[in-house]
Amino acid sequence: MSGNTGRWSALRERLKPLRECIRRHVPRGLRIILGLLLIIGGLFGFLPILGFWMIPLGVMVAAMDAELYRRWRRRRNRRKRR
């Protein structure tokens, strides 16, 4: 289990610059629309070009602007620091 946690932490650190770049350069409304389109496209994952991988990506992009998600992350990070 601890090896799995280490992998997720490493992946998060590698993706951090990409998330910050998206947050800086893509307007908020466009991120939400893009996230919803990715989720909807993921529902048609049985088609050749679209895939089920689009659902978690869409959730991640749309969650960048969700206040509840940010609040949850802040609380989680505070608990880890203690």
PDB file with one MODEL, atoms N, CA, C and O in Angstrom:
MODEL        1
ATOM      1  N   MET A   1       0.822  -1.198   0.000  1.00  0.00           N
ATOM      2  CA  MET A   1       0.000   0.000   0.000  1.00  0.00           C
ATOM      3  C   MET A   1       0.860   1.253   0.000  1.00  0.00           C
ATOM      4  O   MET A   1       0.545   2.208  -0.709  1.00  0.00           O
ATOM      5  N   SER A   2       1.941   1.274   0.779  1.00  0.00           N
ATOM      6  CA  SER A   2       2.768   2.470   0.862  1.00  0.00           C
ATOM      7  C   SER A   2       3.489   2.729  -0.466  1.00  0.00           C
ATOM      8  O   SER A   2       3.729   3.884  -0.819  1.00  0.00           O
ATOM      9  N   GLY A   3       3.836   1.676  -1.201  1.00  0.00           N
ATOM     10  CA  GLY A   3       4.466   1.858  -2.509  1.00  0.00           C
ATOM     11  C   GLY A   3       3.515   2.524  -3.486  1.00  0.00           C
ATOM     12  O   GLY A   3       3.927   3.332  -4.319  1.00  0.00           O
ATOM     13  N   ASN A   4       2.247   2.182  -3.379  1.00  0.00           N
ATOM     14  CA  ASN A   4       1.215   2.782  -4.219  1.00  0.00           C
ATOM     15  C   ASN A   4       1.071   4.267  -3.920  1.00  0.00           C
ATOM     16  O   ASN A   4       0.907   5.071  -4.838  1.00  0.00           O
ATOM     17  N   THR A   5       1.131   4.639  -2.645  1.00  0.00           N
ATOM     18  CA  THR A   5       1.014   6.030  -2.231  1.00  0.00           C
ATOM     19  C   THR A   5       2.190   6.831  -2.769  1.00  0.00           C
ATOM     20  O   THR A   5       2.025   7.971  -3.203  1.00  0.00           O
ATOM     21  N   GLY A   6       3.359   6.242  -2.740  1.00  0.00           N
ATOM     22  CA  GLY A   6       4.548   6.909  -3.270  1.00  0.00           C
ATOM     23  C   GLY A   6       4.434   7.175  -4.764  1.00  0.00           C
ATOM     24  O   GLY A   6       4.864   8.221  -5.251  1.00  0.00           O
ATOM     25  N   ARG A   7       3.863   6.238  -5.476  1.00  0.00           N
ATOM     26  CA  ARG A   7       3.674   6.434  -6.920  1.00  0.00           C
ATOM     27  C   ARG A   7       2.716   7.577  -7.201  1.00  0.00           C
ATOM     28  O   ARG A   7       2.954   8.393  -8.092  1.00  0.00           O
ATOM     29  N   TRP A   8       1.620   7.633  -6.429  1.00  0.00           N
ATOM     30  CA  TRP A   8       0.650   8.720  -6.639  1.00  0.00           C
ATOM     31  C   TRP A   8       1.278  10.067  -6.315  1.00  0.00           C
ATOM     32  O   TRP A   8       1.032  11.050  -7.014  1.00  0.00           O
ATOM     33  N   SER A   9       2.077  10.119  -5.275  1.00  0.00           N
ATOM     34  CA  SER A   9       2.738  11.375  -4.909  1.00  0.00           C
ATOM     35  C   SER A   9       3.699  11.808  -6.009  1.00  0.00           C
ATOM     36  O   SER A   9       3.762  12.987  -6.358  1.00  0.00           O
ATOM     37  N   ALA A  10       4.435  10.863  -6.545  1.00  0.00           N
ATOM     38  CA  ALA A  10       5.376  11.186  -7.618  1.00  0.00           C
ATOM     39  C   ALA A  10       4.628  11.662  -8.867  1.00  0.00           C
ATOM     40  O   ALA A  10       5.056  12.604  -9.533  1.00  0.00           O
ATOM     41  N   LEU A  11       3.519  11.008  -9.173  1.00  0.00           N
ATOM     42  CA  LEU A  11       2.731  11.415 -10.333  1.00  0.00           C
ATOM     43  C   LEU A  11       2.153  12.811 -10.135  1.00  0.00           C
ATOM     44  O   LEU A  11       2.161  13.627 -11.056  1.00  0.00           O
ATOM     45  N   ARG A  12       1.651  13.086  -8.928  1.00  0.00           N
ATOM     46  CA  ARG A  12       1.111  14.425  -8.634  1.00  0.00           C
ATOM     47  C   ARG A  12       2.182  15.489  -8.802  1.00  0.00           C
ATOM     48  O   ARG A  12       1.920  16.556  -9.356  1.00  0.00           O
ATOM     49  N   GLU A  13       3.386  15.203  -8.326  1.00  0.00           N
ATOM     50  CA  GLU A  13       4.478  16.182  -8.446  1.00  0.00           C
ATOM     51  C   GLU A  13       4.861  16.412  -9.902  1.00  0.00           C
ATOM     52  O   GLU A  13       5.184  17.535 -10.289  1.00  0.00           O
ATOM     53  N   ARG A  14       4.829  15.361 -10.706  1.00  0.00           N
ATOM     54  CA  ARG A  14       5.165  15.518 -12.122  1.00  0.00           C
ATOM     55  C   ARG A  14       4.102  16.301 -12.875  1.00  0.00           C
ATOM     56  O   ARG A  14       4.416  17.026 -13.818  1.00  0.00           O
ATOM     57  N   LEU A  15       2.841  16.160 -12.464  1.00  0.00           N
ATOM     58  CA  LEU A  15       1.744  16.848 -13.148  1.00  0.00           C
ATOM     59  C   LEU A  15       1.493  18.260 -12.619  1.00  0.00           C
ATOM     60  O   LEU A  15       0.726  19.015 -13.216  1.00  0.00           O
ATOM     61  N   LYS A  16       2.124  18.618 -11.519  1.00  0.00           N
ATOM     62  CA  LYS A  16       1.893  19.921 -10.904  1.00  0.00           C
ATOM     63  C   LYS A  16       2.176  21.085 -11.858  1.00  0.00           C
ATOM     64  O   LYS A  16       1.352  21.996 -11.937  1.00  0.00           O
ATOM     65  N   PRO A  17       3.308  21.104 -12.591  1.00  0.00           N
ATOM     66  CA  PRO A  17       3.541  22.214 -13.527  1.00  0.00           C
ATOM     67  C   PRO A  17       2.476  22.302 -14.629  1.00  0.00           C
ATOM     68  O   PRO A  17       2.094  23.398 -15.039  1.00  0.00           O
ATOM     69  N   LEU A  18       2.007  21.167 -15.096  1.00  0.00           N
ATOM     70  CA  LEU A  18       0.966  21.155 -16.127  1.00  0.00           C
ATOM     71  C   LEU A  18      -0.331  21.734 -15.588  1.00  0.00           C
ATOM     72  O   LEU A  18      -0.987  22.527 -16.263  1.00  0.00           O
ATOM     73  N   ARG A  19      -0.705  21.343 -14.375  1.00  0.00           N
ATOM     74  CA  ARG A  19      -1.927  21.889 -13.768  1.00  0.00           C
ATOM     75  C   ARG A  19      -1.819  23.390 -13.562  1.00  0.00           C
ATOM     76  O   ARG A  19      -2.776  24.123 -13.811  1.00  0.00           O
ATOM     77  N   GLU A  20      -0.665  23.849 -13.111  1.00  0.00           N
ATOM     78  CA  GLU A  20      -0.477  25.288 -12.903  1.00  0.00           C
ATOM     79  C   GLU A  20      -0.530  26.049 -14.223  1.00  0.00           C
ATOM     80  O   GLU A  20      -1.083  27.147 -14.283  1.00  0.00           O
ATOM     81  N   CYS A  21       0.036  25.480 -15.273  1.00  0.00           N
ATOM     82  CA  CYS A  21       0.002  26.116 -16.591  1.00  0.00           C
ATOM     83  C   CYS A  21      -1.436  26.219 -17.095  1.00  0.00           C
ATOM     84  O   CYS A  21      -1.843  27.259 -17.614  1.00  0.00           O
ATOM     85  N   ILE A  22      -2.193  25.155 -16.942  1.00  0.00           N
ATOM     86  CA  ILE A  22      -3.597  25.173 -17.371  1.00  0.00           C
ATOM     87  C   ILE A  22      -4.377  26.198 -16.555  1.00  0.00           C
ATOM     88  O   ILE A  22      -5.185  26.950 -17.101  1.00  0.00           O
ATOM     89  N   ARG A  23      -4.134  26.226 -15.257  1.00  0.00           N
ATOM     90  CA  ARG A  23      -4.853  27.155 -14.394  1.00  0.00           C
ATOM     91  C   ARG A  23      -4.539  28.611 -14.759  1.00  0.00           C
ATOM     92  O   ARG A  23      -5.415  29.472 -14.687  1.00  0.00           O
ATOM     93  N   ARG A  24      -3.301  28.882 -15.148  1.00  0.00           N
ATOM     94  CA  ARG A  24      -2.904  30.245 -15.494  1.00  0.00           C
ATOM     95  C   ARG A  24      -3.411  30.693 -16.859  1.00  0.00           C
ATOM     96  O   ARG A  24      -3.811  31.847 -17.016  1.00  0.00           O
ATOM     97  N   HIS A  25      -3.400  29.804 -17.847  1.00  0.00           N
ATOM     98  CA  HIS A  25      -3.629  30.207 -19.234  1.00  0.00           C
ATOM     99  C   HIS A  25      -5.018  29.937 -19.791  1.00  0.00           C
ATOM    100  O   HIS A  25      -5.386  30.499 -20.822  1.00  0.00           O
ATOM    101  N   VAL A  26      -5.789  29.095 -19.135  1.00  0.00           N
ATOM    102  CA  VAL A  26      -7.122  28.762 -19.644  1.00  0.00           C
ATOM    103  C   VAL A  26      -8.160  29.414 -18.734  1.00  0.00           C
ATOM    104  O   VAL A  26      -8.129  29.202 -17.522  1.00  0.00           O
ATOM    105  N   PRO A  27      -9.078  30.203 -19.293  1.00  0.00           N
ATOM    106  CA  PRO A  27     -10.101  30.866 -18.471  1.00  0.00           C
ATOM    107  C   PRO A  27     -10.983  29.854 -17.730  1.00  0.00           C
ATOM    108  O   PRO A  27     -11.184  28.724 -18.175  1.00  0.00           O
ATOM    109  N   ARG A  28     -11.497  30.308 -16.586  1.00  0.00           N
ATOM    110  CA  ARG A  28     -12.278  29.435 -15.709  1.00  0.00           C
ATOM    111  C   ARG A  28     -13.481  28.798 -16.406  1.00  0.00           C
ATOM    112  O   ARG A  28     -13.666  27.583 -16.322  1.00  0.00           O
ATOM    113  N   GLY A  29     -14.283  29.579 -17.078  1.00  0.00           N
ATOM    114  CA  GLY A  29     -15.470  29.050 -17.745  1.00  0.00           C
ATOM    115  C   GLY A  29     -15.125  28.018 -18.801  1.00  0.00           C
ATOM    116  O   GLY A  29     -15.836  27.028 -18.969  1.00  0.00           O
ATOM    117  N   LEU A  30     -14.036  28.250 -19.509  1.00  0.00           N
ATOM    118  CA  LEU A  30     -13.612  27.309 -20.543  1.00  0.00           C
ATOM    119  C   LEU A  30     -13.153  25.986 -19.928  1.00  0.00           C
ATOM    120  O   LEU A  30     -13.379  24.924 -20.508  1.00  0.00           O
ATOM    121  N   ARG A  31     -12.511  26.043 -18.760  1.00  0.00           N
ATOM    122  CA  ARG A  31     -12.088  24.805 -18.085  1.00  0.00           C
ATOM    123  C   ARG A  31     -13.287  23.968 -17.684  1.00  0.00           C
ATOM    124  O   ARG A  31     -13.271  22.746 -17.827  1.00  0.00           O
ATOM    125  N   ILE A  32     -14.324  24.619 -17.184  1.00  0.00           N
ATOM    126  CA  ILE A  32     -15.524  23.876 -16.770  1.00  0.00           C
ATOM    127  C   ILE A  32     -16.191  23.229 -17.985  1.00  0.00           C
ATOM    128  O   ILE A  32     -16.576  22.060 -17.942  1.00  0.00           O
ATOM    129  N   ILE A  33     -16.323  23.999 -19.068  1.00  0.00           N
ATOM    130  CA  ILE A  33     -16.935  23.467 -20.297  1.00  0.00           C
ATOM    131  C   ILE A  33     -16.092  22.326 -20.858  1.00  0.00           C
ATOM    132  O   ILE A  33     -16.632  21.295 -21.260  1.00  0.00           O
ATOM    133  N   LEU A  34     -14.778  22.505 -20.887  1.00  0.00           N
ATOM    134  CA  LEU A  34     -13.897  21.462 -21.392  1.00  0.00           C
ATOM    135  C   LEU A  34     -14.006  20.197 -20.541  1.00  0.00           C
ATOM    136  O   LEU A  34     -14.039  19.090 -21.077  1.00  0.00           O
ATOM    137  N   GLY A  35     -14.062  20.358 -19.225  1.00  0.00           N
ATOM    138  CA  GLY A  35     -14.212  19.202 -18.333  1.00  0.00           C
ATOM    139  C   GLY A  35     -15.513  18.457 -18.585  1.00  0.00           C
ATOM    140  O   GLY A  35     -15.532  17.228 -18.640  1.00  0.00           O
ATOM    141  N   LEU A  36     -16.599  19.203 -18.738  1.00  0.00           N
ATOM    142  CA  LEU A  36     -17.893  18.559 -19.004  1.00  0.00           C
ATOM    143  C   LEU A  36     -17.900  17.844 -20.353  1.00  0.00           C
ATOM    144  O   LEU A  36     -18.448  16.748 -20.475  1.00  0.00           O
ATOM    145  N   LEU A  37     -17.292  18.464 -21.363  1.00  0.00           N
ATOM    146  CA  LEU A  37     -17.216  17.806 -22.676  1.00  0.00           C
ATOM    147  C   LEU A  37     -16.383  16.526 -22.613  1.00  0.00           C
ATOM    148  O   LEU A  37     -16.727  15.529 -23.249  1.00  0.00           O
ATOM    149  N   LEU A  38     -15.301  16.550 -21.855  1.00  0.00           N
ATOM    150  CA  LEU A  38     -14.502  15.335 -21.708  1.00  0.00           C
ATOM    151  C   LEU A  38     -15.286  14.231 -21.006  1.00  0.00           C
ATOM    152  O   LEU A  38     -15.198  13.064 -21.389  1.00  0.00           O
ATOM    153  N   ILE A  39     -16.046  14.594 -19.986  1.00  0.00           N
ATOM    154  CA  ILE A  39     -16.860  13.597 -19.277  1.00  0.00           C
ATOM    155  C   ILE A  39     -17.913  13.008 -20.209  1.00  0.00           C
ATOM    156  O   ILE A  39     -18.103  11.792 -20.244  1.00  0.00           O
ATOM    157  N   ILE A  40     -18.594  13.863 -20.963  1.00  0.00           N
ATOM    158  CA  ILE A  40     -19.618  13.381 -21.907  1.00  0.00           C
ATOM    159  C   ILE A  40     -18.988  12.505 -22.981  1.00  0.00           C
ATOM    160  O   ILE A  40     -19.540  11.464 -23.338  1.00  0.00           O
ATOM    161  N   GLY A  41     -17.824  12.926 -23.503  1.00  0.00           N
ATOM    162  CA  GLY A  41     -17.118  12.110 -24.498  1.00  0.00           C
ATOM    163  C   GLY A  41     -16.702  10.765 -23.930  1.00  0.00           C
ATOM    164  O   GLY A  41     -16.696   9.761 -24.642  1.00  0.00           O
ATOM    165  N   GLY A  42     -16.356  10.741 -22.649  1.00  0.00           N
ATOM    166  CA  GLY A  42     -15.962   9.491 -22.012  1.00  0.00           C
ATOM    167  C   GLY A  42     -17.113   8.507 -21.897  1.00  0.00           C
ATOM    168  O   GLY A  42     -16.896   7.296 -21.858  1.00  0.00           O
ATOM    169  N   LEU A  43     -18.334   9.019 -21.843  1.00  0.00           N
ATOM    170  CA  LEU A  43     -19.485   8.122 -21.787  1.00  0.00           C
ATOM    171  C   LEU A  43     -19.637   7.325 -23.085  1.00  0.00           C
ATOM    172  O   LEU A  43     -20.269   6.269 -23.102  1.00  0.00           O
ATOM    173  N   PHE A  44     -19.057   7.837 -24.162  1.00  0.00           N
ATOM    174  CA  PHE A  44     -19.073   7.133 -25.446  1.00  0.00           C
ATOM    175  C   PHE A  44     -17.743   6.413 -25.661  1.00  0.00           C
ATOM    176  O   PHE A  44     -17.251   6.336 -26.787  1.00  0.00           O
ATOM    177  N   GLY A  45     -17.171   5.897 -24.599  1.00  0.00           N
ATOM    178  CA  GLY A  45     -15.861   5.257 -24.628  1.00  0.00           C
ATOM    179  C   GLY A  45     -15.786   4.014 -25.485  1.00  0.00           C
ATOM    180  O   GLY A  45     -14.692   3.557 -25.819  1.00  0.00           O
ATOM    181  N   PHE A  46     -16.910   3.468 -25.840  1.00  0.00           N
ATOM    182  CA  PHE A  46     -16.906   2.274 -26.682  1.00  0.00           C
ATOM    183  C   PHE A  46     -16.599   2.615 -28.137  1.00  0.00           C
ATOM    184  O   PHE A  46     -16.334   1.713 -28.932  1.00  0.00           O
ATOM    185  N   LEU A  47     -16.629   3.892 -28.503  1.00  0.00           N
ATOM    186  CA  LEU A  47     -16.297   4.303 -29.863  1.00  0.00           C
ATOM    187  C   LEU A  47     -14.779   4.326 -30.036  1.00  0.00           C
ATOM    188  O   LEU A  47     -14.051   4.478 -29.055  1.00  0.00           O
ATOM    189  N   PRO A  48     -14.290   4.177 -31.277  1.00  0.00           N
ATOM    190  CA  PRO A  48     -12.848   4.037 -31.505  1.00  0.00           C
ATOM    191  C   PRO A  48     -11.990   5.226 -31.039  1.00  0.00           C
ATOM    192  O   PRO A  48     -10.947   5.005 -30.424  1.00  0.00           O
ATOM    193  N   ILE A  49     -12.382   6.445 -31.303  1.00  0.00           N
ATOM    194  CA  ILE A  49     -11.523   7.591 -30.995  1.00  0.00           C
ATOM    195  C   ILE A  49     -11.682   8.017 -29.540  1.00  0.00           C
ATOM    196  O   ILE A  49     -10.699   8.366 -28.886  1.00  0.00           O
ATOM    197  N   LEU A  50     -12.891   7.992 -29.037  1.00  0.00           N
ATOM    198  CA  LEU A  50     -13.149   8.385 -27.660  1.00  0.00           C
ATOM    199  C   LEU A  50     -12.812   7.231 -26.734  1.00  0.00           C
ATOM    200  O   LEU A  50     -12.748   6.082 -27.170  1.00  0.00           O
ATOM    201  N   GLY A  51     -12.598   7.524 -25.472  1.00  0.00           N
ATOM    202  CA  GLY A  51     -12.272   6.445 -24.541  1.00  0.00           C
ATOM    203  C   GLY A  51     -12.735   6.757 -23.145  1.00  0.00           C
ATOM    204  O   GLY A  51     -13.050   7.899 -22.811  1.00  0.00           O
ATOM    205  N   PHE A  52     -12.770   5.717 -22.334  1.00  0.00           N
ATOM    206  CA  PHE A  52     -13.197   5.889 -20.952  1.00  0.00           C
ATOM    207  C   PHE A  52     -12.184   6.705 -20.150  1.00  0.00           C
ATOM    208  O   PHE A  52     -12.515   7.207 -19.075  1.00  0.00           O
ATOM    209  N   TRP A  53     -10.948   6.846 -20.656  1.00  0.00           N
ATOM    210  CA  TRP A  53      -9.928   7.654 -19.994  1.00  0.00           C
ATOM    211  C   TRP A  53     -10.328   9.121 -19.917  1.00  0.00           C
ATOM    212  O   TRP A  53      -9.769   9.880 -19.124  1.00  0.00           O
ATOM    213  N   MET A  54     -11.293   9.521 -20.739  1.00  0.00           N
ATOM    214  CA  MET A  54     -11.702  10.923 -20.770  1.00  0.00           C
ATOM    215  C   MET A  54     -12.513  11.318 -19.530  1.00  0.00           C
ATOM    216  O   MET A  54     -12.558  12.497 -19.178  1.00  0.00           O
ATOM    217  N   ILE A  55     -13.145  10.361 -18.874  1.00  0.00           N
ATOM    218  CA  ILE A  55     -13.984  10.672 -17.708  1.00  0.00           C
ATOM    219  C   ILE A  55     -13.137  11.210 -16.548  1.00  0.00           C
ATOM    220  O   ILE A  55     -13.431  12.298 -16.053  1.00  0.00           O
ATOM    221  N   PRO A  56     -12.101  10.496 -16.094  1.00  0.00           N
ATOM    222  CA  PRO A  56     -11.318  11.055 -14.983  1.00  0.00           C
ATOM    223  C   PRO A  56     -10.590  12.343 -15.356  1.00  0.00           C
ATOM    224  O   PRO A  56     -10.424  13.229 -14.518  1.00  0.00           O
ATOM    225  N   LEU A  57     -10.160  12.449 -16.600  1.00  0.00           N
ATOM    226  CA  LEU A  57      -9.509  13.681 -17.044  1.00  0.00           C
ATOM    227  C   LEU A  57     -10.488  14.846 -17.001  1.00  0.00           C
ATOM    228  O   LEU A  57     -10.127  15.945 -16.580  1.00  0.00           O
ATOM    229  N   GLY A  58     -11.713  14.616 -17.429  1.00  0.00           N
ATOM    230  CA  GLY A  58     -12.740  15.655 -17.391  1.00  0.00           C
ATOM    231  C   GLY A  58     -13.073  16.068 -15.972  1.00  0.00           C
ATOM    232  O   GLY A  58     -13.284  17.249 -15.698  1.00  0.00           O
ATOM    233  N   VAL A  59     -13.122  15.108 -15.077  1.00  0.00           N
ATOM    234  CA  VAL A  59     -13.386  15.417 -13.667  1.00  0.00           C
ATOM    235  C   VAL A  59     -12.254  16.262 -13.106  1.00  0.00           C
ATOM    236  O   VAL A  59     -12.499  17.226 -12.381  1.00  0.00           O
ATOM    237  N   MET A  60     -11.018  15.909 -13.437  1.00  0.00           N
ATOM    238  CA  MET A  60      -9.869  16.667 -12.950  1.00  0.00           C
ATOM    239  C   MET A  60      -9.892  18.108 -13.446  1.00  0.00           C
ATOM    240  O   MET A  60      -9.656  19.038 -12.674  1.00  0.00           O
ATOM    241  N   VAL A  61     -10.177  18.293 -14.729  1.00  0.00           N
ATOM    242  CA  VAL A  61     -10.196  19.639 -15.309  1.00  0.00           C
ATOM    243  C   VAL A  61     -11.344  20.459 -14.726  1.00  0.00           C
ATOM    244  O   VAL A  61     -11.153  21.622 -14.371  1.00  0.00           O
ATOM    245  N   ALA A  62     -12.518  19.873 -14.623  1.00  0.00           N
ATOM    246  CA  ALA A  62     -13.671  20.602 -14.085  1.00  0.00           C
ATOM    247  C   ALA A  62     -13.501  20.877 -12.593  1.00  0.00           C
ATOM    248  O   ALA A  62     -13.982  21.896 -12.097  1.00  0.00           O
ATOM    249  N   ALA A  63     -12.827  19.990 -11.875  1.00  0.00           N
ATOM    250  CA  ALA A  63     -12.665  20.151 -10.428  1.00  0.00           C
ATOM    251  C   ALA A  63     -11.686  21.254 -10.069  1.00  0.00           C
ATOM    252  O   ALA A  63     -11.642  21.685  -8.917  1.00  0.00           O
ATOM    253  N   MET A  64     -10.904  21.717 -11.028  1.00  0.00           N
ATOM    254  CA  MET A  64      -9.970  22.806 -10.735  1.00  0.00           C
ATOM    255  C   MET A  64     -10.696  24.046 -10.233  1.00  0.00           C
ATOM    256  O   MET A  64     -10.114  24.847  -9.502  1.00  0.00           O
ATOM    257  N   ASP A  65     -11.944  24.213 -10.609  1.00  0.00           N
ATOM    258  CA  ASP A  65     -12.692  25.399 -10.239  1.00  0.00           C
ATOM    259  C   ASP A  65     -13.788  25.133  -9.224  1.00  0.00           C
ATOM    260  O   ASP A  65     -14.508  26.050  -8.830  1.00  0.00           O
ATOM    261  N   ALA A  66     -13.916  23.917  -8.809  1.00  0.00           N
ATOM    262  CA  ALA A  66     -14.976  23.598  -7.847  1.00  0.00           C
ATOM    263  C   ALA A  66     -14.530  23.990  -6.442  1.00  0.00           C
ATOM    264  O   ALA A  66     -13.508  23.507  -5.954  1.00  0.00           O
ATOM    265  N   GLU A  67     -15.285  24.852  -5.801  1.00  0.00           N
ATOM    266  CA  GLU A  67     -14.922  25.353  -4.474  1.00  0.00           C
ATOM    267  C   GLU A  67     -14.887  24.231  -3.432  1.00  0.00           C
ATOM    268  O   GLU A  67     -14.012  24.222  -2.566  1.00  0.00           O
ATOM    269  N   LEU A  68     -15.812  23.302  -3.507  1.00  0.00           N
ATOM    270  CA  LEU A  68     -15.816  22.194  -2.548  1.00  0.00           C
ATOM    271  C   LEU A  68     -14.545  21.361  -2.676  1.00  0.00           C
ATOM    272  O   LEU A  68     -13.969  20.932  -1.676  1.00  0.00           O
ATOM    273  N   TYR A  69     -14.120  21.139  -3.902  1.00  0.00           N
ATOM    274  CA  TYR A  69     -12.902  20.362  -4.131  1.00  0.00           C
ATOM    275  C   TYR A  69     -11.699  21.086  -3.539  1.00  0.00           C
ATOM    276  O   TYR A  69     -10.867  20.461  -2.881  1.00  0.00           O
ATOM    277  N   ARG A  70     -11.596  22.392  -3.761  1.00  0.00           N
ATOM    278  CA  ARG A  70     -10.476  23.163  -3.219  1.00  0.00           C
ATOM    279  C   ARG A  70     -10.475  23.126  -1.692  1.00  0.00           C
ATOM    280  O   ARG A  70      -9.429  22.947  -1.068  1.00  0.00           O
ATOM    281  N   ARG A  71     -11.642  23.293  -1.107  1.00  0.00           N
ATOM    282  CA  ARG A  71     -11.748  23.270   0.347  1.00  0.00           C
ATOM    283  C   ARG A  71     -11.312  21.909   0.892  1.00  0.00           C
ATOM    284  O   ARG A  71     -10.593  21.840   1.888  1.00  0.00           O
ATOM    285  N   TRP A  72     -11.745  20.835   0.243  1.00  0.00           N
ATOM    286  CA  TRP A  72     -11.367  19.484   0.656  1.00  0.00           C
ATOM    287  C   TRP A  72      -9.861  19.296   0.562  1.00  0.00           C
ATOM    288  O   TRP A  72      -9.258  18.721   1.469  1.00  0.00           O
ATOM    289  N   ARG A  73      -9.240  19.765  -0.512  1.00  0.00           N
ATOM    290  CA  ARG A  73      -7.790  19.630  -0.675  1.00  0.00           C
ATOM    291  C   ARG A  73      -7.040  20.411   0.389  1.00  0.00           C
ATOM    292  O   ARG A  73      -6.053  19.924   0.941  1.00  0.00           O
ATOM    293  N   ARG A  74      -7.504  21.628   0.680  1.00  0.00           N
ATOM    294  CA  ARG A  74      -6.847  22.438   1.710  1.00  0.00           C
ATOM    295  C   ARG A  74      -6.875  21.726   3.057  1.00  0.00           C
ATOM    296  O   ARG A  74      -5.863  21.664   3.755  1.00  0.00           O
ATOM    297  N   ARG A  75      -8.035  21.193   3.417  1.00  0.00           N
ATOM    298  CA  ARG A  75      -8.154  20.488   4.694  1.00  0.00           C
ATOM    299  C   ARG A  75      -7.271  19.249   4.725  1.00  0.00           C
ATOM    300  O   ARG A  75      -6.638  18.955   5.738  1.00  0.00           O
ATOM    301  N   ARG A  76      -7.232  18.534   3.626  1.00  0.00           N
ATOM    302  CA  ARG A  76      -6.419  17.320   3.543  1.00  0.00           C
ATOM    303  C   ARG A  76      -4.936  17.662   3.685  1.00  0.00           C
ATOM    304  O   ARG A  76      -4.201  16.963   4.382  1.00  0.00           O
ATOM    305  N   ASN A  77      -4.504  18.722   3.034  1.00  0.00           N
ATOM    306  CA  ASN A  77      -3.100  19.127   3.131  1.00  0.00           C
ATOM    307  C   ASN A  77      -2.745  19.580   4.542  1.00  0.00           C
ATOM    308  O   ASN A  77      -1.640  19.315   5.016  1.00  0.00           O
ATOM    309  N   ARG A  78      -3.665  20.257   5.217  1.00  0.00           N
ATOM    310  CA  ARG A  78      -3.406  20.675   6.600  1.00  0.00           C
ATOM    311  C   ARG A  78      -3.234  19.470   7.512  1.00  0.00           C
ATOM    312  O   ARG A  78      -2.362  19.462   8.381  1.00  0.00           O
ATOM    313  N   ARG A  79      -4.064  18.453   7.316  1.00  0.00           N
ATOM    314  CA  ARG A  79      -3.961  17.243   8.152  1.00  0.00           C
ATOM    315  C   ARG A  79      -2.633  16.525   7.932  1.00  0.00           C
ATOM    316  O   ARG A  79      -2.054  15.981   8.873  1.00  0.00           O
ATOM    317  N   LYS A  80      -2.150  16.523   6.690  1.00  0.00           N
ATOM    318  CA  LYS A  80      -0.889  15.850   6.384  1.00  0.00           C
ATOM    319  C   LYS A  80       0.278  16.564   7.056  1.00  0.00           C
ATOM    320  O   LYS A  80       1.233  15.913   7.482  1.00  0.00           O
ATOM    321  N   ARG A  81       0.218  17.873   7.158  1.00  0.00           N
ATOM    322  CA  ARG A  81       1.322  18.642   7.735  1.00  0.00           C
ATOM    323  C   ARG A  81       1.442  18.440   9.240  1.00  0.00           C
ATOM    324  O   ARG A  81       2.531  18.580   9.798  1.00  0.00           O
ATOM    325  N   ARG A  82       0.347  18.117   9.895  1.00  0.00           N
ATOM    326  CA  ARG A  82       0.363  17.960  11.373  1.00  0.00           C
ATOM    327  C   ARG A  82       1.098  16.749  11.790  1.00  0.00           C
ATOM    328  O   ARG A  82       1.205  16.472  12.985  1.00  0.00           O
TER     329      ARG A  82
ENDMDL
END
